[in-house]
Amino acid sequence: MLIMVAGPYSAPTEEERQRNLNKINQAAAKVSEKGHIPVVGVNAALPVVDAGNFENPYDEIMRISVALADKCDAILCLGTSRGVEMEKEIFARKGLPIYENVSEIP
């Protein structure tokens, strides 16, 4: 399965954002170890946002993340945030699996 790995990313400091990203990527590695393909929207979006000149970088991150979520078979939610809830809604609407822990993933 293509599994979106979503977690809070935004934070007041670069150090906190990096810590959040590390948590997401560590979970993505565990998803991969289970034989699935992890998809991390923020990993796809950050290079684009860093290279561009976007009026609202958060909106661009979410635009890319939501587009990727729409292509995935399931989501792993690592906590909650406005962005995670937006992505989670896509899976709920389609009746696709929503996991809250890597151990739940077959």
Buried (B, 14 or more C-beta within 10 A) or exposed (E): BBBBBBBBBBBEEEEEBEEBBEBBBEBBEBBEEBEBEBBBBBBBBBEBBEEEEBEEBBEBBBBBBBEBBEEBBBBBBBEEBEBBEBBBBBBEEEEBBBBEEBEEBE
